[in-house]
Amino acid sequence: MESIHGQSILGELTKRVHRIFPDADVRVKPMMTLPAINTDASKHEKEQISRTVQEMFEEADMWLVSD
């Protein structure tokens, strides 16, 4: 993701995912369909990641700002 918003999303997602999975390799790419989480994590871990992503976007007005 090259845009300023893409960089902000990657930074925020990396910060939040690393709280749960410190060694995770976090990547973000533009999606035109429903969001997908591609991982070999367990079902429980996928649920944690999905919840983290959902919370991040629900709180976007607090961290995703343009100057």
Secondary structure, DSSP 8 states (H G I E B T S, - for coil): --SHHHHHHHHHHHHHHHHH-TT--------SSS--------HHHHHHHHHHHHHHHHTHHHH----
